[in-house]
Amino acid sequence: MLKTALFTALPLSLWAIQPLYAQSITATPDGTGTIIQHQGNTYHIQGGTQAGANLFHSFQEFGLSTGEIANFLSNPDINNIFGRVIGGNASIIDGLIQANPNLYLMNPAGMVFGANASLNVGGDFFATTADRMGFENGWFNATGDNDYTVLVGTPNQFAFLSEQSGAILNFGDLSSSGDLSLVGGTVLNQGSLVSAGNVTIAAVPGKRLVNLAQDGMLLSLDLPQDSVTAGIIPVDLPTLLTGSGWGNPPVVAPNLAEGNRALPLQNSDNRSAGVSLAKLDSGDVVIAGTVEGEQVDLYAAGQVTPTDYELIQGDTTVVRFPEADGQTVLSIIDAHADNAQDLLFGGAAGTIATIVQDTENGIEVVSETLSRIETPLDGMSITAEGNEGNFWLGNTWITHETIADYQDQLRQWSSSFKASADLLLYSCFTALGETGEALLASLATGTGLDVAASVNATGSVNQGGDWVLERSTGSIETQNPFTETTLANWDGKLATFTVNAATQAALEAAIVAANGAAGADEIRFSGVTQINLTSALSDITEELTITGGGTRVTIAGNNTNFRIFNVTGNVATTFDNLTITGGRVTGNGGGINSNGAVTVTNSTVSGNSSVSANPANPLADPTTGRGGGINSDGAVTVTNSTVSGNSAYRGGGINGNSAGAVVTVTNSTVSGNSASGNGGGINGNNAGAAVTVTNSTVSGNSANAQGGGVFSFGAVTVTDSTVSGNSSGSNQGGGIANYGAMTVTNSTVSGNSANSYGGGILSFNTVTVTNSTVSSNSANRAGGGIASVGAVTLTNSTISGNSTNNRGGGVFSLDAVTATNATIAFNSAAGNGGGIYASNASTLNNTIVSNNSTGGTGPDLFGTFTANFSLILNPSGATISGSNNIFRQDPLLQALANNGGSTQTHALQAGSPAINGGNNALVTTTTDQRGGVRIFSGTVDIGAYEFVILRVTATADFETQTERLTAACRTIPKVELESEQSTTLVPEPDGGPLERNEQCQPVTWDESERN
């Protein structure tokens, strides 16, 4: 196969900023009857030749400059529109393509979708550089004559007649309500491809036929049966990318020079793999932008290379087209295999690869995948974790006993294979012993295939493994499904230990076996819902993942003073889909204790406790009594989990114990935990022990000392989360307390209480609050909402309804406070500074401070402030300089409520002096606290909330009003109609269709009422 390497110098991202000027759309005078009416920026395409429910067009050139629209018109009885481009120039499309039915575009010269390209197609969209499309009774040729009368139905073949087929490059955002397909000689996606159905991307070698038997089936290749030659020579890759071959009229090409184009490849952890260059070769698919669909099928004659595995969302199948006379093998990969994505995209030529997720029945996935393949297969490989006489496939544990349950499915598999086909099992020790022999025999009998598996460790030599299958039931001819490079770089082992009895002895045996095995291992449970422990388990001394399937591990009866899991040896452990409960220990970590990194996913850690060795005076032995639920000297990562009802001296729920330990909580709940010292919910116990909470809830926790919800000696970062109802009984920081920098973003801190300082937040460092609400917190001494030794920065945030028996009802700072577009209202202090108490000179920009109260001096402010374009209801008691402020006027705030966005805000009432009262030059963000437009009607409002009001008449120009509504996106606007006609309106989310949106008032426009 000939290959053309790509050599261009600038990063492909430059395509996103270069406007494209394409050739116009022109019809070919060949009798097809295509008519193009050019009105403004729109090409209305009509006419054509109809055959049944198909409509055919022929174009000399087809391209769109930035902002142009190609509008395909058709009757309601048309199901498919087909367009061919015969002029020999690539189609450069940087505008909108729209059509009601399915749309097929064919240009053998090549296609480029620019950064501004988009689709509005009612059905499927199919772009190809094939030379002709095959129907049941004839061909739709890219050049020459066609017998349109026989071209009915949908195409089932695509013929690529050149040695090297034309390329398709996408830098735009292409989305479809139907299926979305790009089929060419080389395909690059650096934009986005999003489909409500299936996405197909295929890089087809030259001189091949692509067959599609029916919807849902995988593509297959054949050699052409006739000697038809290509009528159009494809534009080669370097020419296509530099724009020099785009034809006439001249186009403005991106500023690309000669050299090597950089594409940063990723390794299995989606980090930069240190590969500085990737040559885009003919026959390759490169995914450098989002690809999302219910099913994603990726085909290549060369390699399929994603720059980041996370770019691809959906059930994914990766097909490497076979070489001449090569084998075709189905490669089934279990998601639990180490670096499974490396194996998915590391297949050899002739492989069809897919991953079985851990929630799926693996036997069913194999059956479904085989049903999509029309070509008889030479073999199948299964790459999965296993052990003596067994392996896992998804949620299915397969042994010589359980395989009997699947005999009907196995017999159905046999029809998909050639008579000499093989089944290769790549898993550790699966063929070992009598149970291994019995399993291989059962599989061979059920499928009719020759079966091979290993009697020793399978995987990387670094893990003590190899890829040799030592035992088989017949003659094995199928080759390993992975490239040599994949095998050399893959550093994993395909072993697991399965607990299939609900006994402590079974779990103990698995832990001991894993400790004795080289490298990282996994323990999984089959059919076990609960294990009751009567004594401590053996320590975990080697890297281990324990996957439970919902299994509950607890302590039986009144057995006391031992934890559930203890990890030594400074190794990493992962606990997945488990319930860990009832551990009670004098020491650290009632549920989990580790001196290495701990990861908890999809699990519950509850009702565990750790107590100090000196409970009467825990400070006398400060090294014990930490982490009632989880204690670790390494990093702690908790995802999609619940940590609740645990107790300890420090870190009732979670304790990161060592200097530099990082506690990361994501998509989780930490609730109802308690500590007699610091950190009722989460505790970072040493200097530099950072805590990060994202998209989580920390609620109802208590600490007798600092940090009812969260405490850390290091930095604390809270994002998209709620910290509520926590308390510090005799000390400070009811919600959060720390000694490092504090950052709160898009979050709510509410209803927390402290007996001393900082009802919501206490920091001995700086505090930064952005797009957040701190409300209804209380402190006995100072800082009902926030107390800080360092500077406090508030942006697009609301501080409301907090209280203290001393100073600083809303905010107390021994340093300075800087507030921009903030609302500080309805707070109270028995001492000075009902709204803000600041020891150092502070700054207020576009900020509301009002309706606060004090028993001392400064109901709204206490301290020295430079205020600009701010509204301060009662400035008494503060020294204020600056300009354009509003004093002693009620801002007309509505009650704290859900006004859009993820946090509550005080909406402005109509007539508020804060409306349009700010200064645009002082604005630091593009949105208000809710995520809505920050500047509406020309001038920014004062405060965290941007007031939006639209007065719309029913006779108004539709497009103009749509623009105004679009500007109001992500807010709930006040809509006033200046007509008695019943017309309702909605802000258009991100310029898209008028539809329901979480942050937009749902209404519609009846265009029939325009005039």
QUIKA-V274094 format. One record per pair of residues at least 12 apart in sequence whose ideal C-beta (glycine too) atoms are under 8 Angstrom apart, sorted by the first residue. I is the first residue (numbers start at 1). GAP is how many residues later the second one is. Records with the same first field share a line. If there is no record, write none. Layout:
I: GAP  GAP
This chain:
1: 204  205  281  282  300
2: 161  162  204  280
3: 278  279  280  299
4: 160  232  233  234  277  278
5: 274  275  276
6: 231  232  235  255  273  274  275
7: 231  251  252  253  254  272
8: 230  233  234  248  249  250  251  252  253
9: 247  248  249  250  251  252
10: 244  245  246  247  251
11: 250  251
12: 159  176  178  249  251  276
13: 177
14: 240  241  242
15: 99  100  156  175  239
16: 99  155  174
17: 98
18: 96  97  234  236  237
19: 46  47  75  97  233
20: 45  46  72  74  92  94  95  96  231  232  234
21: 44  45  73  230  231
22: 41  42  43  46  69  70  71  72  73  92  224  229
23: 38  39  40  66  69  223  224  225  226  228
24: 14  19  37  39  225
25: 13  18  20  34  36  37  38  39  45
26: 33  34  35  61
27: 30  31  32  33
28: 30  31  32  58  59
30: 28  56  115
32: 16  17  24  25  26  116
33: 14  15  16
34: 13  14  23  24  25
35: 12  13
41: 26  27  28  54
42: 26  27  28  29
43: 21  25  26  27  28
44: 27  29
45: 12  25  26  27  28  38
46: 27  28
48: 33
49: 99
50: 28  98
51: 97  98  99  100  101
52: 100  101
53: 24  25  26  27  99
54: 24  25  26  27  28  97  98  99
55: 19  23  25  26  27  46
56: 25  26  27  28  84  90  92  95
57: 15  24  25  26  27
58: 25  26  28
59: 24  25  26  27  28
60: 25  26  27
61: 24  26  28  30  186
62: 21  23  29  31  43  45
63: 26  28  29  30  183  188
64: 28  29  30  31  32  33  53
65: 29  30
66: 28  29  48  50
67: 28  49
68: 26  27  28
69: 26  27  28  29
70: 23  25  26  27  28
71: 27  28
72: 25  26  27  28  31
74: 25  26  27
76: 24
78: 22  23
79: 22  23  44
80: 21  22  23  24  43  74
81: 18  20  21  22  23
82: 22  24  51  58  69
83: 20  21  22  23
84: 22  23  56  57  58  59
85: 20  21  22  24  57
86: 56  57  145  146
87: 22  160
88: 21  144  145  159
89: 20  146  156  157  158  159
90: 17  19  20  21  22  76  145  150  155  156  157
91: 14  16  18  19  20  21
92: 20  22  151  154  159
93: 18  19  20  21  24  79
94: 19  20  21  22  23  78
95: 21  22  23
96: 21  22  23  24
97: 20  21  22  23  24  28
98: 21  22  23
99: 21  22  23  24
100: 21  22  23
101: 21  22
102: 19  21  22  23  24  76
103: 18  20  21  22  23
104: 22  23  24  29  51
105: 21  22  23
106: 22  23  24  26  27  34  36
107: 22  35  59  125
108: 21  22  23  34  54  57  58  122  123  124  126
109: 20  57  123  124  125  126
110: 19  56  57  58  59  74  124  125  130
111: 16  18  55  56  57  58  73
112: 56  57  58  59  128
113: 14  55  56  57  58  59  61  78
114: 57  58
115: 56  57  76
116: 56
117: 53  54  55  56  57  74
118: 54  55  56  57
119: 55  56  57
121: 55  56  57
122: 55  56
123: 53  54  55
124: 52  54  55  56  57  73
125: 49  51  53  54  55  56
126: 53  55  57
127: 41  54  55  56  57
128: 30  40  53  54  55  56
129: 31  36  37  38  39  54  55  56  105
130: 12  28  29  30  35  53  74  80
131: 12  28  29  30  31  97  99  100  101
132: 26  27  29  96
133: 22  24  25  26
134: 21  22  23  24  25  75
135: 15  16  17  18  19  20  21
136: 16  17  20
137: 13  14  15
138: 12  13
139: 20
140: 15
141: 90
142: 89  90
143: 88  89
144: 87
155: 57
156: 55  56  57  58
157: 52  53  54  55
158: 25  46  51  52  54
159: 49  50  51  65  69
160: 25  44  45  46  47  48  49  50
161: 45  46  63  67  68  69
162: 23  44  45  68  71  72
163: 43  44
164: 21  42  70  72  118
165: 19  20  21  39  40  41  69  117
166: 18  19  68  69
167: 17  18  19  20  21  67  68  70  73  115
168: 14  15  16  18  19  20
169: 18  19  21  71  72
170: 12  17  18  19  20  21  23  119
171: 19  20  118
172: 19  20
173: 18  19  21
174: 17  18  19  20
175: 17  18  19  20
176: 18  19  20  21
177: 19  20
178: 17  18  19
179: 16  18  19  20  21  114
180: 13  14  15  17  18  19  20  113
181: 18  19  20  21
182: 18  19  20
183: 17  18  19  21  27
184: 18  19  20
185: 18  19  20  21  49  97  98
186: 17  51  94  95  96  97  98  99
187: 14  15  16  97  98  99
188: 92  97  98  100
189: 12  96  97  98  99  100  102
190: 98  99
191: 98  99
192: 97  98  99  100
193: 96  97  98  99  100
194: 96  97  98  99
195: 97  98  99
196: 97  98
197: 96  97  98
198: 18  95  96  97  98  99
199: 92  93  94  96  97  98  115
200: 19  97  99
201: 84  86  90  95  96  97  98
202: 17  83  95  96  97  98
203: 79  80  81  82  96  97  98  99
204: 17  79  95  97  117
205: 16  78  96  116
207: 16  17
208: 13  14  15  16  113
209: 12  13  14  15  16
211: 163
213: 161
216: 156
217: 155  156  157
218: 79  99  101  134  154  155  156
219: 78  80  100
220: 153  154  155
221: 100  101
237: 43  45
241: 15  20
242: 12  14
243: 13
260: 17  19
261: 16  17  19
262: 14  15  16
263: 14  15  17  23  25  42  44
264: 12  43
265: 13  40  42
266: 40  41  42  43
267: 75
268: 41  71  73  74
270: 38  39  40
278: 27
281: 21
282: 20
283: 17  18  19
284: 16  17  18  19  20  21
285: 13  14  15  17  18  19  20
286: 19  20  21
287: 17  18  19  20  24  25
288: 18  19  23
289: 22
290: 21  23
291: 20  21  22  23
292: 20  21  22
293: 20  21
294: 20  21
295: 19  20  22
296: 16  17  18  19  20  21
297: 19  20  22
298: 14  18  19  20  21
299: 20  21  22
300: 19  20  21
301: 19  20
303: 17  42
304: 14  16  41
305: 40
306: 39
309: 32  36
315: 39
316: 28  38  39
317: 35  36  37  52  55
318: 26  27  29  33  34  35  36
319: 32  33  34
320: 27  28  29  30  31  33
321: 28  29
322: 27  28
323: 26  27
326: 23  24
327: 23  51  52  151  152
328: 22  23  24  47  49  50
329: 21  22  23  48  49  50  51  52  149  150  152
330: 21  22  23  36  39  40  43  47  49  50  51
331: 12  16  20  21  22  23  49  50  52  150  151
332: 21  22  24  30  33  34  37  48  49  50  51  52  61
333: 20  21  22  23  50  51
334: 21  22  24  28  48  49  50  51  58  59  60
335: 20  21  22  23  59
336: 22  48  49  56  160  186  188  211
337: 46  47  48  155  157
338: 121  152  153  154  155  156  182
339: 151  152  153
340: 15
341: 14
342: 144  147  148
343: 40  139  143  147
346: 136  137  139  140  143  144
347: 134  135  136  139
348: 131  132  133  134  135
350: 28
351: 130  131
352: 17  21
353: 128
354: 15
356: 28  37  38
357: 37
358: 36  37  189
359: 35  36
360: 34  35
361: 33  34  35
362: 22  30  31  32  33  34  36
363: 30  33  35  43  46
364: 45
365: 28  29
366: 14  27  43  47
367: 42  45  46
370: 42  43  46
373: 43
376: 40  41  42  45
377: 39  40  41  44
378: 39  40  42  43  44  99  100
379: 38  42  43  44  45  70  98  99
380: 33  37  41  42  43  44  69
381: 42  43  44  45  97  99  100
382: 41  42  43  44  45
383: 43  44  98  111
384: 41  42  43  110
385: 42  43  109  110  111  137  139
386: 39  41  42  43  44  108  109  110
387: 40  41  42  43  108  109  110  111
388: 41  42  44  45  47  48
389: 41  43  44  45  46  47  49  50
390: 40  45  49  108
391: 34  36  39
392: 104  106  132
395: 154
397: 101  103  127  129
398: 41
399: 36  40
400: 35  38  39  41  42
403: 36  39  40  43
404: 38
406: 40
407: 39
410: 33  36  37
411: 35  36  37
413: 33  34  36
414: 33  34  35
417: 30  31  32
420: 30  55  57
421: 28  29  57
422: 27  28  29  30  52  54  55  56
423: 20  21  24  26  27  28  29
424: 28  29  45  52  54  56  57
425: 15  18  26  27  28  29  44
426: 28  32  41  43  68
427: 26  27  31  67  68
428: 26  28  29  30  31  37  65  66  67  68
429: 25  26  27  28  66
430: 23  24
431: 21  22  23  24  38  39  40
432: 23  24
436: 17  19  35
437: 34
439: 14
440: 12  13  31  32  33
441: 32
444: 29  30
450: 22  23  24  25  26
451: 21  22  23
452: 17  19  20  21  24
453: 16  18  19
454: 14  15  16  17
455: 15  16
456: 14
457: 36  38  61
458: 35  36  37
459: 31  33  34  35  36
460: 30  31  32  33
462: 29  57
463: 28  29  30  55  56  57
464: 29  54  55
465: 28  29
467: 13  20
492: 28
493: 25  26  27  28
495: 22  26  27
496: 25  26  27  28
497: 13  16  17  24  25  26  27
498: 12  25  26  27  28
499: 24  25  26  27  29  32
500: 25  26  27  28
501: 27
502: 26  27  28  29
503: 28
504: 27  28  29  30  31  33
506: 22  25
507: 16  24  30  46
508: 29  30
510: 13
511: 12  26  27  29  33
512: 26
514: 26  28  30
515: 23  25  26  27
517: 25
519: 23  24
520: 22  23  24  25  52
521: 21  22  23  24
522: 22  23  24  25
523: 21  22  23  24
524: 22  23  24  25
525: 22  23  24  26
526: 23
528: 21  23
529: 21  22  23
530: 21  22  23  24
531: 20  21  22  23
532: 22  23  24  25
533: 20  21  22  23  26  29  31
534: 21  22  23  25
535: 24  27
536: 26  27  30
537: 27  28  29
539: 27  28  29  30
540: 25  26  27  28  29  31  33
541: 26  27  28  30
542: 27  29
543: 28  29  30
544: 27  29  30
545: 28  29  30  31
546: 19  27  28  29  30  32
547: 29  30  31
548: 27  28  29  30  31  55
549: 28
550: 27  28  29
551: 26  27  28
552: 26  27  29
553: 12  25  26  27  28
554: 25  26  27  28
555: 27  28  29
560: 24
561: 23  24  25
562: 21  22  23
563: 20  21  22  24  26  27  28  29  30  45  47
564: 16  17  18  19  26  27  28  44
565: 15  26  27  28  29
566: 23  27  28
567: 25  26  27  28  29  31
568: 27
569: 26  27
570: 25  26  63  64
571: 25
572: 24  25  26  27  62
573: 19  21  23  24  25  26
574: 24  25  26  27
575: 17  23  24  25  26  28
576: 24  25  26  27
577: 24  25  26
578: 25  26
579: 24  25  26  27
580: 12  23  24  25  26  28  49
581: 23  24  25  26  27
582: 25  26
583: 25  26
584: 24  25  26
585: 24  25  26
586: 24  25  26  27  38
587: 23  26  37  38
588: 22  35  36  37  38  39  43  60  67  69
589: 21  37  38  41  42  43  66
590: 18  19  20  37  38  39  56  58
591: 14  17  37  38  39  55
592: 13  35  37  38  39  40
593: 17  34  38  39
594: 37  38  39  40
595: 37  38  39
596: 36  37  38
597: 35  37  38  39  40
598: 32  34  36  37  38  39
599: 37  38  39  40
600: 30  36  37  38  39  41  43
601: 37  38  39  40
602: 37  38  39
603: 38  39
604: 37  38  39  40
605: 24  25  36  37  38  39  41  48
606: 23  36  37  38  39  40
607: 37  38  39
608: 20  21  38  39
609: 19  37  38  39
610: 14  15  16  17  18  21  37  38  39
611: 13  14  37  38
612: 12  13  37
613: 12
618: 31  58  59
624: 25
625: 23  24  25  51  52
626: 22  23  24  25  29  31  57  59
627: 21  23  24  27  28  30  56
628: 18  19  20  23  24  25  45  46  47
629: 14  17  23  24  25  44
630: 13  23  24  25
631: 17  20  23  24  26
632: 23  24  25  29
633: 24  25  28
634: 24  27
635: 21  26  27  28  29
636: 18  20  25  26  27  28
637: 27  29
638: 16  25  26  27  28  30  32
639: 26  27  28  29
640: 26  27  28
641: 27  28
642: 26  27  28  29
643: 25  26  27  28  30  38
644: 25  26  27  28  29
645: 26  27  28
646: 27  28
647: 26  27  28
648: 27  28
649: 26  27  28
650: 25  27  28  29  33  35
651: 24  27  28  31  32  34
652: 21  22  23  27  28  29  31  49  50  51
653: 17  20  27  28  29  48
654: 16  27  28  29
655: 24  27  28  30
656: 26  27  28  29  30  33  35  56
657: 28  29  32
658: 27  28  31
659: 27  28  29  30
660: 26  28  29
661: 23  24  25  28
662: 27  28  29  30
663: 19  21  26  27  28  29  49
664: 27  28  30
665: 17  26  27  28  29  31  33
666: 27  28  29  30
667: 27  28  29
668: 28  29
669: 27  28  29  30
670: 12  26  27  28  29  31  39
671: 26  27  28  29  30
672: 27  28  29
673: 28  29
674: 27  28  29
675: 27  28  29  30
676: 27  28  29
677: 26  27  28
678: 25  27  28  29  33  59
679: 24  27  28  31  32  33
680: 21  22  23  27  28  29  31  46  47  48
681: 17  20  27  28  29  45
682: 16  25  27  28  29  30
683: 24  27  28  29
684: 27  28  29  30  32  54
685: 28
686: 27  28
687: 26  27  52
688: 25  26  52
689: 23  24  25
690: 22  24  25  26  27  50
691: 19  21  23  24  25  26  47
692: 24  25  26  27
693: 17  23  24  25  26  28  30
694: 24  25  26  27
695: 24  25  26
696: 25  26
697: 24  25  26  27
698: 12  23  24  25  26  28  37
699: 23  24  25  26  27
700: 24  25  26
701: 25  26
702: 24  25  26  27
703: 23  24  25  26  28
704: 24  25  26  27
705: 23  25  26
706: 22  25  26  27  31  56
707: 21  26  29  30  31  55
708: 18  19  20  21  25  26  27  44  45  46
709: 14  17  25  26  27  43
710: 13  25  26  27  28
711: 22  25  26  27
712: 25  26  27  28
713: 25  26  27
714: 24  25  26
715: 23  25  26  27  28  50
716: 20  22  24  25  26  27  47
717: 26  28
718: 18  25  26  27  29  31
719: 24  25  26  27  28
720: 25  26  27  182
721: 26  27
722: 25  26  27  28
723: 12  13  24  25  26  27  29  37
724: 24  25  26  27  28
725: 25  26  27
726: 26  27
727: 25  26  27
728: 25  26  27  28
729: 26
730: 25  26
731: 23  24  25
732: 22  23  24  25  26  30  47  49  55
733: 21  24  25  28  29  54
734: 18  19  20  24  25  26  43  44  45
735: 14  17  23  24  25  26  42
736: 13  24  25  26  27
737: 21  24  25  26
738: 24  25  26  27
739: 24  25  26
740: 23  25
741: 22  24  25  27
742: 19  21  23  24  25  26  46
743: 25  27
744: 17  23  24  25  26  28  30
745: 24  25  26  27
746: 24  25  26  156  157
747: 25  26  156
748: 24  25  26  27  154  155  156
749: 12  23  24  25  26  28  36
750: 23  24  25  26  27
751: 24  25  26
752: 25  26
753: 24  25  26
754: 23  24  25  26  27
755: 24  25  26
756: 23  24  25
757: 22  24  25  26  30  55
758: 21  24  25  28  29  30  54
759: 18  19  20  24  25  26  28  43  44  45
760: 14  17  24  25  26  42
761: 13  22  24  25  26  27
762: 21  24  25  26
763: 24  25  26  27
764: 24  25  26
765: 23  24  25
766: 22  24  25  26  27  49
767: 19  21  23  24  25  26  46
768: 24  25  27
769: 17  23  24  25  26  28
770: 25  26  27
771: 24  25  26  130  132  156  158  160
772: 25  26  131  157
773: 24  25  26  27  123  130  131  132  156
774: 12  23  24  25  26  28  36
775: 23  24  25  26  27  121  129
776: 24  25  26
777: 25  26
778: 24  25  26
779: 24  25  26  27
780: 24  25  26
781: 23  24  25
782: 22  24  25  26  30  49  55
783: 21  24  25  28  29  54
784: 18  19  20  24  25  26  28  43  44  45
785: 14  17  24  25  26  42
786: 13  22  24  25  26  27
787: 21  25  26
788: 23  24  25  26  27
789: 24  25  26
790: 23  24  25
791: 22  24  25  26  27  49
792: 19  21  23  24  25  26  46
793: 24  25  26
794: 17  23  24  25  26  28  30  53
795: 24  25  26  27  129  130
796: 24  25  26  129  131  132  133  138  148
797: 25  26  132  147
798: 24  25  26  27  98  105  106  107  108  131  146
799: 12  23  24  25  26  28  36
800: 23  24  25  26  27  96  106
801: 25  26  95
802: 25  26
803: 24  25  26
804: 24  25  26  27
805: 25  26
806: 23  24  25
807: 22  24  25  26  30  49  55
808: 21  24  25  28  29  54
809: 18  19  20  24  25  26  43  44  45
810: 14  17  24  25  26  42
811: 13  24  25  26  27
812: 21  25
813: 23  24  25  26  27  29
814: 25  26
815: 23  24  25
816: 22  23  24  25  26  27
817: 19  21  25  26  46
818: 24  25
819: 17  23  24  25  26  28
820: 25  26  27  102  103  104
821: 24  25  26  97  102  103  104  107  108  113  119  121  122  123
822: 22  25  26  121  122
823: 24  25  70  82  83  120  121  122
824: 12  23  24  25  26  28  36
825: 23  24  25  26  27  66  68  81
826: 25  26  70
827: 25  26
828: 24  25  26
829: 23  24  25  26  27
830: 24  25  26
831: 23  24  25
832: 22  24  25  26  30  45
833: 21  23  24  25  28  29  30  44
834: 18  19  20  24  25  26
835: 14  15  17  24  25  26
836: 13  24  25  26  27
837: 21  25  26
838: 23  24  25  26  27
839: 24
840: 23  24
841: 22  23  24  25
842: 21  22  23  24
843: 22  23  24
844: 21  22  23  24  26  28  38
845: 22  23  24  25  74  77
846: 22  23  24  72  73  76  77  94  95  96  97
847: 20  23  24  95  96
848: 22  23  43  45  66  94  95  96
849: 12  21  22  23  24
850: 21  22  23  24  40  41  43
851: 22  39  42
852: 21  22
854: 23
857: 19  20
858: 18  19  20
859: 15  17  18
860: 12  13  14  15  18
861: 14  16  17  19
862: 15  16
863: 15  16
864: 14  15  16
865: 13  14  15  16  17
866: 14  15  16
867: 13  14  15  18
868: 14  15  16  17  51  54
869: 14  15  16  48  49  50  53  73
870: 12  15  16  72
871: 14  15  16  18  20  42  43  46  71  72
872: 13  14  15
873: 14  15  16  17  18
874: 14
875: 12  13
884: 35
886: 27  28  31  56
889: 24
890: 23
891: 17  21  22  23  51  52
892: 16  17  18  19  20  21  22
893: 13  14  15  16  19
894: 12  13  14  15
899: 31  46  72  73
900: 30  31  32  70  71  72  99  100
901: 28  29  30  31  69  98
902: 29
903: 26  27
905: 24  25  39  40
906: 37  38  39
907: 38  40
908: 33  35  37  39
910: 37  39  64
912: 35
914: 27  28  29  33
915: 26  32
916: 21  22  23  24  25
917: 22  24  25
918: 21  22  23  24
919: 21
920: 15  19  20
922: 18
923: 12  17
927: 43
928: 13  16  17  18  43
929: 15  16
930: 15  40  41  69
931: 39  68
932: 14  16  36  37  38  39  67
933: 13  15  34  35  36  37  38
934: 12
936: 12  31  32
946: 25
947: 27
948: 20  23  24  25  26
949: 24  25  26  27
950: 14  15  18  23  24  25  26  35
951: 25  26  27
952: 12  23  24  25  26  31  33
953: 24  25  26
954: 23  24  25  27  29  55  56
955: 24  55  56
956: 54
957: 53
958: 47  49  52
961: 24  44
962: 26  32  43
965: 20  21  22  23  29
966: 21  22  25
967: 20
968: 19  32
969: 18  19  20  21  22  28  30  31
970: 17  19  27  29  30
971: 16  28  29
972: 27  28  29
973: 14  28
975: 26  28
981: 28
982: 27
983: 22  23  26
984: 19  20  21  22
985: 18  19  20
986: 14  15  16  17  18  19
987: 13  14
